[in-house]
Amino acid sequence: MTQPSPQGSFRPKALAILALVLIAAIAFILIRISAVNRSYDTLLATTQKPTLSPPVLNFQATDALFRMGSIGPEVIQLQERLKALGYYQGDLDGQYGRATQEAISRFQTQNGLEADGMAGALTLARLYDAQAKPAGPAPQASPSGSPQQGEPVYNP
């Protein structure tokens, strides 16, 4: 006769517990996968589809304004026009520096505009207009060293 061993009754209980733990782990994994899939589907539904066209930007175009520090081919065109009218004698370097600013100021003064040294919409329109006035003779310093009419006299 064989006696039931104490291990014999323990083994089916251990297997049953192990099976329950495995079933719980599998259920947890399936639930977690389902939650991840729902999150992915939500993200996919709210993300815009990629396109080859550029995005639509909401901005308002402004008028051109060139001032001290502006650079680029547009400044070269500005310098070329000022040179053609006789206001600019510098290099066509595409840099809006002191010489370009002074040329714009002279142009504005000669053409009845406010001389602020900046080339805004009104200045540019007048500059490229056929009625733009060319530069008159540039003021020269007196060669004799004696003050000209209207110049202040400095006596140390």
Residue frames as a rotation matrix with the C-alpha (Angstrom) as fourth column:
MET 1
0.559 0.829 0.000 0.00
0.829 -0.559 0.000 0.00
0.000 0.000 -1.000 0.00
THR 2
-0.493 -0.723 0.483 1.15
0.716 -0.653 -0.248 3.40
0.495 0.223 0.840 -0.80
GLN 3
0.073 0.435 -0.898 0.57
0.835 -0.519 -0.184 6.30
-0.546 -0.736 -0.401 1.37
PRO 4
0.728 0.187 0.659 -0.23
0.567 -0.706 -0.425 9.65
0.385 0.683 -0.620 -0.13
SER 5
-0.335 -0.911 -0.239 2.78
0.932 -0.283 -0.225 11.83
0.137 -0.298 0.945 0.07
PRO 6
0.186 0.392 -0.901 2.44
0.575 -0.787 -0.224 15.30
-0.797 -0.476 -0.372 1.46
GLN 7
-0.682 -0.483 -0.549 4.00
-0.149 -0.643 0.751 16.62
-0.716 0.595 0.367 -1.75
GLY 8
-0.795 0.395 0.460 1.41
0.606 0.484 0.631 14.95
0.027 0.781 -0.624 -3.92
SER 9
0.264 0.953 -0.147 -1.46
0.956 -0.279 -0.093 17.10
-0.130 -0.116 -0.985 -2.64
PHE 10
0.130 -0.312 -0.941 0.69
0.232 -0.913 0.335 20.22
-0.964 -0.261 -0.047 -2.73
ARG 11
-0.790 -0.566 0.238 1.59
0.319 -0.048 0.946 19.85
-0.524 0.823 0.218 -6.37
PRO 12
-0.258 0.733 0.629 -1.91
0.920 -0.012 0.391 20.28
0.294 0.680 -0.671 -7.87
LYS 13
0.647 0.476 -0.595 -2.49
0.668 -0.731 0.142 23.35
-0.367 -0.489 -0.791 -5.64
ALA 14
-0.150 -0.802 -0.579 0.79
0.157 -0.597 0.786 24.93
-0.976 0.027 0.215 -6.76
LEU 15
-0.806 -0.111 0.582 -0.04
0.572 0.109 0.813 24.27
-0.153 0.988 -0.024 -10.40
ALA 16
0.201 0.958 0.206 -3.51
0.962 -0.233 0.140 25.79
0.182 0.170 -0.968 -9.92
ILE 17
0.556 -0.076 -0.827 -2.02
0.380 -0.862 0.335 28.91
-0.739 -0.501 -0.451 -8.30
LEU 18
-0.551 -0.828 -0.105 0.60
0.201 -0.254 0.946 29.17
-0.810 0.500 0.306 -11.04
ALA 19
-0.526 0.447 0.724 -2.10
0.841 0.144 0.522 28.87
0.129 0.883 -0.451 -13.70
LEU 20
0.577 0.772 -0.265 -4.13
0.809 -0.585 0.059 31.62
-0.109 -0.248 -0.963 -11.99
VAL 21
0.180 -0.610 -0.771 -1.08
0.175 -0.752 0.636 33.90
-0.968 -0.250 -0.029 -11.83
LEU 22
-0.798 -0.482 0.361 -0.37
0.397 0.029 0.918 33.28
-0.453 0.876 0.168 -15.52
ILE 23
-0.094 0.852 0.515 -3.98
0.966 -0.047 0.254 33.97
0.240 0.521 -0.819 -16.44
ALA 24
0.672 0.314 -0.671 -3.92
0.559 -0.809 0.181 37.22
-0.486 -0.496 -0.719 -14.39
ALA 25
-0.260 -0.855 -0.449 -0.64
0.140 -0.493 0.858 38.31
-0.955 0.161 0.248 -16.02
ILE 26
-0.754 0.033 0.657 -2.01
0.653 0.151 0.742 37.61
-0.075 0.988 -0.135 -19.49
ALA 27
0.334 0.939 0.087 -5.22
0.936 -0.341 0.091 39.50
0.115 0.051 -0.992 -18.68
PHE 28
0.436 -0.255 -0.863 -3.17
0.335 -0.844 0.418 42.47
-0.835 -0.471 -0.283 -17.38
ILE 29
-0.657 -0.754 0.004 -1.05
0.233 -0.198 0.952 42.52
-0.717 0.626 0.306 -20.54
LEU 30
-0.474 0.554 0.684 -4.11
0.861 0.128 0.493 42.36
0.185 0.823 -0.537 -22.80
ILE 31
0.611 0.694 -0.382 -5.80
0.768 -0.636 0.074 45.19
-0.191 -0.339 -0.921 -20.88
ARG 32
0.116 -0.668 -0.735 -2.62
0.169 -0.716 0.677 47.30
-0.979 -0.203 0.030 -21.08
ILE 33
-0.803 -0.376 0.462 -2.27
0.477 0.059 0.877 46.66
-0.357 0.925 0.131 -24.83
SER 34
0.025 0.909 0.416 -5.89
0.977 -0.110 0.182 47.72
0.212 0.402 -0.891 -25.30
ALA 35
0.649 0.183 -0.738 -5.26
0.487 -0.846 0.219 51.00
-0.585 -0.501 -0.638 -23.40
VAL 36
-0.376 -0.863 -0.339 -2.14
0.124 -0.409 0.904 51.73
-0.918 0.298 0.261 -25.47
ASN 37
-0.671 0.182 0.719 -4.05
0.741 0.201 0.641 51.08
-0.028 0.963 -0.269 -28.69
ARG 38
0.475 0.879 -0.029 -6.83
0.880 -0.475 0.014 53.48
-0.001 -0.032 -0.999 -27.62
SER 39
0.386 -0.418 -0.823 -4.24
0.191 -0.836 0.514 56.18
-0.903 -0.355 -0.243 -26.84
TYR 40
-0.702 -0.683 0.202 -2.57
0.289 -0.014 0.957 55.63
-0.651 0.730 0.207 -30.21
ASP 41
-0.291 0.677 0.676 -5.89
0.945 0.095 0.312 55.80
0.148 0.730 -0.668 -32.06
THR 42
0.684 0.519 -0.513 -6.77
0.630 -0.775 0.055 59.07
-0.368 -0.361 -0.857 -30.27
LEU 43
-0.009 -0.792 -0.611 -3.39
0.027 -0.611 0.791 60.57
-1.000 -0.009 0.027 -31.14
LEU 44
-0.761 -0.263 0.593 -3.67
0.534 0.266 0.803 59.41
-0.369 0.927 -0.062 -34.73
ALA 45
0.119 0.910 0.398 -7.13
0.989 -0.143 0.031 60.96
0.085 0.390 -0.917 -35.07
THR 46
0.808 0.233 -0.542 -6.01
0.382 -0.906 0.180 64.37
-0.449 -0.352 -0.821 -33.75
THR 47
-0.208 -0.944 -0.255 -2.72
0.160 -0.290 0.943 64.63
-0.965 0.155 0.212 -35.68
GLN 48
0.518 0.373 -0.769 -2.84
-0.620 -0.456 -0.639 66.34
-0.589 0.808 -0.005 -39.07
LYS 49
0.720 -0.234 0.653 -1.99
0.524 0.801 -0.290 64.24
-0.455 0.551 0.700 -42.07
PRO 50
-0.220 -0.869 -0.443 1.36
0.157 -0.479 0.863 65.20
-0.963 0.121 0.242 -43.62
THR 51
0.850 0.440 0.290 1.21
0.378 -0.125 -0.917 66.97
-0.368 0.889 -0.273 -46.98
LEU 52
-0.082 -0.892 0.445 3.70
0.995 -0.046 0.092 68.31
-0.062 0.450 0.891 -49.47
SER 53
0.310 0.252 0.917 2.18
0.443 -0.891 0.095 71.78
0.841 0.376 -0.388 -49.42
PRO 54
-0.774 -0.624 0.108 3.60
0.225 -0.431 -0.874 74.39
0.592 -0.652 0.474 -47.05
PRO 55
-0.360 0.663 -0.657 1.59
0.915 0.112 -0.388 75.25
-0.184 -0.740 -0.647 -43.95
VAL 56
0.238 0.523 0.818 -0.83
0.544 -0.770 0.334 78.15
0.805 0.366 -0.468 -44.06
LEU 57
-0.596 -0.503 -0.626 0.61
0.803 -0.358 -0.476 80.97
0.016 -0.786 0.618 -41.97
ASN 58
0.571 0.812 0.121 -1.60
0.785 -0.583 0.208 83.72
0.239 -0.023 -0.971 -40.63
PHE 59
-0.313 -0.651 -0.692 0.34
0.694 -0.654 0.302 86.93
-0.649 -0.385 0.656 -41.01
GLN 60
0.828 0.555 -0.078 -0.23
0.391 -0.672 -0.629 90.30
-0.401 0.491 -0.773 -42.51
ALA 61
0.080 -0.821 0.565 2.22
0.972 -0.061 -0.226 91.52
0.220 0.568 0.793 -45.10
THR 62
0.488 -0.009 -0.873 3.81
0.416 -0.877 0.242 94.86
-0.767 -0.481 -0.424 -44.29
ASP 63
0.983 -0.183 0.000 5.25
-0.104 -0.559 -0.823 97.52
0.150 0.809 -0.568 -46.52
ALA 64
0.347 -0.933 -0.091 8.95
0.779 0.341 -0.526 97.38
0.522 0.111 0.846 -47.28
LEU 65
0.972 -0.171 0.162 11.16
-0.230 -0.836 0.499 99.37
0.050 -0.522 -0.851 -44.94
PHE 66
0.367 -0.923 -0.111 14.90
0.720 0.358 -0.595 99.71
0.589 0.138 0.796 -45.39
ARG 67
0.917 -0.128 0.378 16.94
-0.322 -0.795 0.514 101.34
0.235 -0.593 -0.771 -42.68
MET 68
0.033 -0.977 0.209 20.38
-0.953 -0.094 -0.290 101.29
0.303 -0.190 -0.934 -41.08
GLY 69
-0.438 -0.314 0.842 21.50
-0.636 0.770 -0.044 97.66
-0.635 -0.555 -0.537 -40.87
SER 70
0.695 0.693 0.190 19.32
-0.311 0.529 -0.790 96.31
-0.648 0.490 0.583 -43.69
ILE 71
-0.506 -0.855 -0.116 21.19
-0.543 0.211 0.813 94.04
-0.671 0.474 -0.570 -46.09
GLY 72
-0.032 0.433 0.901 20.43
0.397 0.833 -0.386 92.13
-0.917 0.345 -0.198 -49.27
PRO 73
-0.621 -0.216 0.754 19.83
0.775 -0.019 0.632 92.40
-0.122 0.976 0.179 -53.00
GLU 74
0.483 0.846 0.226 16.95
0.854 -0.512 0.093 94.84
0.194 0.148 -0.970 -52.42
VAL 75
0.594 -0.357 -0.720 19.43
0.238 -0.777 0.582 97.27
-0.768 -0.518 -0.377 -50.86
ILE 76
-0.552 -0.786 0.279 21.67
0.482 -0.027 0.876 96.92
-0.681 0.618 0.393 -53.92
GLN 77
-0.165 0.583 0.795 18.70
0.943 -0.143 0.300 97.90
0.289 0.800 -0.527 -56.14
LEU 78
0.805 0.444 -0.394 18.05
0.569 -0.767 0.297 100.87
-0.171 -0.463 -0.870 -53.85
GLN 79
0.129 -0.863 -0.489 21.72
0.208 -0.458 0.864 101.92
-0.970 -0.213 0.120 -54.06
GLU 80
-0.578 -0.314 0.753 21.68
0.765 0.112 0.634 101.53
-0.283 0.943 0.175 -57.85
ARG 81
0.325 0.785 0.528 18.66
0.875 -0.461 0.147 103.82
0.359 0.414 -0.836 -58.16
LEU 82
0.801 -0.089 -0.592 20.17
0.313 -0.780 0.541 106.39
-0.510 -0.619 -0.597 -55.79
LYS 83
-0.268 -0.963 -0.025 23.41
0.369 -0.127 0.921 106.29
-0.890 0.238 0.389 -57.78
ALA 84
-0.353 0.204 0.913 21.52
0.933 0.008 0.359 106.72
0.066 0.979 -0.193 -61.08
LEU 85
0.689 0.673 0.269 19.87
0.630 -0.740 0.237 109.84
0.358 0.006 -0.934 -59.64
GLY 86
0.039 -0.810 0.585 23.20
0.148 -0.575 -0.805 111.14
0.988 0.118 0.098 -58.32
TYR 87
0.673 0.284 0.683 22.51
-0.574 -0.382 0.724 110.82
0.467 -0.879 -0.094 -54.58
TYR 88
0.852 -0.325 0.410 24.79
-0.096 0.673 0.734 107.87
-0.514 -0.665 0.542 -53.81
GLN 89
0.513 -0.748 -0.422 28.51
-0.791 -0.221 -0.571 107.70
0.334 0.626 -0.704 -54.55
GLY 90
-0.027 -0.554 0.832 29.49
-0.824 0.484 0.295 104.61
-0.566 -0.677 -0.470 -52.52
ASP 91
-0.911 -0.325 -0.252 29.97
-0.408 0.794 0.451 100.99
0.054 0.514 -0.856 -53.49
LEU 92
0.158 0.954 -0.256 26.97
-0.856 0.261 0.446 98.86
0.492 0.149 0.858 -54.41
ASP 93
-0.779 -0.620 -0.090 27.51
-0.454 0.658 -0.601 96.46
0.432 -0.427 -0.794 -51.49
GLY 94
-0.096 0.840 -0.535 23.95
0.144 0.543 0.827 95.66
0.985 0.002 -0.173 -50.40
GLN 95
-0.328 -0.064 -0.942 24.51
0.937 0.108 -0.333 97.11
0.123 -0.992 0.024 -46.92
TYR 96
0.515 0.582 0.630 22.34
0.412 -0.812 0.414 99.98
0.752 0.046 -0.657 -45.74
GLY 97
-0.139 -0.684 -0.716 25.04
0.990 -0.093 -0.103 101.96
0.004 -0.723 0.690 -43.97
ARG 98
-0.076 0.045 -0.996 25.71
0.450 -0.890 -0.074 105.62
-0.890 -0.454 0.048 -43.27
ALA 99
-0.899 -0.313 -0.306 26.33
-0.110 -0.516 0.849 106.52
-0.424 0.797 0.430 -46.94
THR 100
-0.681 0.719 0.142 23.03
0.541 0.363 0.759 104.95
0.494 0.593 -0.636 -48.03
GLN 101
0.035 0.699 -0.715 21.19
0.970 -0.197 -0.144 106.61
-0.241 -0.688 -0.685 -45.16
GLU 102
-0.358 -0.243 -0.901 22.60
0.166 -0.967 0.194 110.03
-0.919 -0.080 0.387 -46.06
ALA 103
-1.000 0.011 0.012 21.74
0.010 -0.110 0.994 109.50
0.012 0.994 0.110 -49.74
ILE 104
-0.324 0.942 -0.085 18.15
0.860 0.330 0.389 108.63
0.395 0.053 -0.917 -48.80
SER 105
0.039 0.312 -0.949 17.93
0.750 -0.637 -0.178 111.70
-0.660 -0.705 -0.259 -46.54
ARG 106
-0.732 -0.351 -0.584 19.17
-0.093 -0.797 0.597 113.95
-0.675 0.491 0.551 -49.37
PHE 107
-0.878 0.458 0.139 16.71
0.296 0.289 0.911 112.32
0.377 0.840 -0.389 -51.78
GLN 108
-0.099 0.893 -0.440 13.84
0.994 0.109 -0.002 112.80
0.046 -0.437 -0.898 -49.33
THR 109
-0.170 -0.033 -0.985 14.71
0.398 -0.917 -0.038 116.46
-0.901 -0.398 0.169 -48.77
GLN 110
-0.906 -0.274 -0.324 15.05
-0.173 -0.458 0.872 117.13
-0.387 0.846 0.368 -52.52
ASN 111
-0.782 0.617 -0.086 11.72
0.193 0.371 0.909 115.42
0.592 0.694 -0.409 -53.25
GLY 112
-0.354 0.674 0.649 9.62
-0.668 -0.668 0.329 117.04
0.655 -0.317 0.686 -50.53
LEU 113
0.429 0.453 -0.781 9.50
0.197 0.797 0.570 114.08
0.881 -0.399 0.253 -48.14
GLU 114
0.871 -0.170 0.462 10.26
-0.491 -0.255 0.833 113.94
-0.024 -0.952 -0.306 -44.43
ALA 115
0.219 -0.894 -0.391 14.00
-0.494 0.244 -0.835 113.29
0.842 0.376 -0.388 -44.25
ASP 116
0.726 0.083 0.683 14.23
-0.665 0.334 0.667 110.43
-0.173 -0.939 0.298 -41.76
GLY 117
-0.282 -0.945 -0.167 16.91
-0.952 0.255 0.167 108.43
-0.115 0.206 -0.972 -43.61
MET 118
-0.526 0.186 0.830 14.68
-0.036 0.970 -0.240 105.35
-0.850 -0.156 -0.503 -43.90
ALA 119
-0.822 0.231 -0.520 13.31
-0.547 -0.067 0.834 104.03
0.158 0.971 0.182 -47.17
GLY 120
-0.517 0.750 0.412 9.66
0.002 0.483 -0.876 103.24
-0.856 -0.452 -0.251 -46.47
ALA 121
-0.054 0.600 0.798 6.76
0.852 0.445 -0.277 102.77
-0.521 0.665 -0.536 -48.86
LEU 122
0.856 0.431 -0.285 6.36
0.259 -0.835 -0.486 106.47
-0.448 0.343 -0.826 -49.69
THR 123
0.201 -0.876 -0.439 10.09
-0.590 -0.466 0.660 107.03
-0.782 0.126 -0.610 -50.24
LEU 124
-0.571 -0.417 0.707 10.41
0.209 0.759 0.617 103.92
-0.794 0.500 -0.346 -52.39
ALA 125
0.342 0.770 0.539 7.38
0.808 0.053 -0.587 104.91
-0.480 0.636 -0.604 -54.49
ARG 126
0.876 -0.056 -0.479 8.86
-0.183 -0.958 -0.223 108.36
-0.446 0.283 -0.849 -55.10
LEU 127
-0.058 -0.998 0.023 12.36
-0.440 0.046 0.897 106.94
-0.896 0.042 -0.442 -55.72
TYR 128
-0.654 -0.182 0.734 11.20
0.424 0.715 0.556 104.62
-0.626 0.675 -0.391 -58.50
ASP 129
0.537 0.840 -0.078 8.76
0.478 -0.379 -0.793 107.16
-0.695 0.389 -0.605 -59.96
ALA 130
0.121 -0.458 0.881 9.69
0.967 -0.144 -0.208 108.74
0.222 0.877 0.425 -63.29
GLN 131
0.657 0.222 0.720 9.16
0.168 -0.975 0.147 112.15
0.735 0.025 -0.678 -61.66
ALA 132
0.678 -0.474 -0.561 11.92
0.677 0.106 0.729 111.59
-0.286 -0.874 0.393 -59.04
LYS 133
0.936 -0.350 0.026 14.16
-0.325 -0.892 -0.313 114.64
0.133 0.285 -0.949 -58.92
PRO 134
0.440 -0.861 -0.255 17.86
0.617 0.496 -0.611 113.99
0.652 0.112 0.750 -59.53
ALA 135
0.343 -0.416 -0.842 20.42
0.841 -0.264 0.473 115.28
-0.419 -0.870 0.259 -57.08
GLY 136
0.973 -0.119 0.196 21.49
-0.031 -0.915 -0.402 118.87
0.227 0.386 -0.894 -57.35
PRO 137
0.098 -0.995 0.035 25.11
-0.124 -0.047 -0.991 119.90
0.987 0.093 -0.128 -56.87
ALA 138
0.422 -0.029 -0.906 26.45
0.803 0.476 0.358 118.60
0.422 -0.879 0.224 -53.58
PRO 139
0.974 -0.103 0.203 27.33
-0.179 -0.895 0.408 121.26
0.140 -0.434 -0.890 -51.02
GLN 140
0.321 -0.939 -0.122 31.09
0.554 0.291 -0.780 121.81
0.768 0.183 0.614 -51.04
ALA 141
0.496 -0.294 -0.817 33.26
0.751 -0.328 0.574 123.00
-0.436 -0.898 0.058 -48.16
SER 142
0.985 -0.137 -0.102 34.75
-0.167 -0.898 -0.407 126.41
-0.036 0.418 -0.908 -48.73
PRO 143
0.581 -0.814 -0.025 38.28
0.676 0.499 -0.542 126.02
0.454 0.298 0.840 -50.12
SER 144
0.046 -0.621 0.783 39.57
-0.032 -0.784 -0.620 129.30
0.998 0.004 -0.056 -48.72
GLY 145
-0.530 -0.223 -0.818 38.78
0.743 0.342 -0.575 128.46
0.408 -0.913 -0.015 -45.13
SER 146
-0.952 0.276 0.133 36.73
-0.306 -0.880 -0.364 131.65
0.016 -0.388 0.922 -44.77
PRO 147
-0.568 0.791 0.227 33.17
0.361 0.488 -0.795 131.12
-0.740 -0.370 -0.562 -43.62
GLN 148
-0.785 0.413 0.461 30.45
0.433 -0.165 0.886 131.25
0.442 0.895 -0.049 -46.25
GLN 149
-0.580 0.644 0.499 27.25
-0.651 -0.735 0.192 133.16
0.490 -0.214 0.845 -45.84
GLY 150
0.497 0.868 0.009 25.12
-0.636 0.357 0.684 131.65
0.591 -0.346 0.729 -43.07
GLU 151
0.244 -0.477 -0.844 27.98
0.475 0.818 -0.326 129.69
0.846 -0.321 0.426 -41.47
PRO 152
0.991 0.072 -0.114 28.69
0.134 -0.426 0.895 130.37
0.016 -0.902 -0.432 -37.82
VAL 153
0.307 -0.925 0.226 32.07
-0.278 -0.314 -0.908 131.93
0.910 0.216 -0.353 -37.04
TYR 154
0.848 -0.110 -0.519 34.14
0.499 0.495 0.711 130.28
0.179 -0.862 0.475 -34.33
ASN 155
0.292 -0.764 0.575 36.65
-0.331 -0.645 -0.689 132.54
0.897 0.011 -0.441 -32.57
PRO 156
0.368 -0.185 -0.911 38.70
0.700 0.700 0.141 130.84
0.612 -0.690 0.388 -29.87
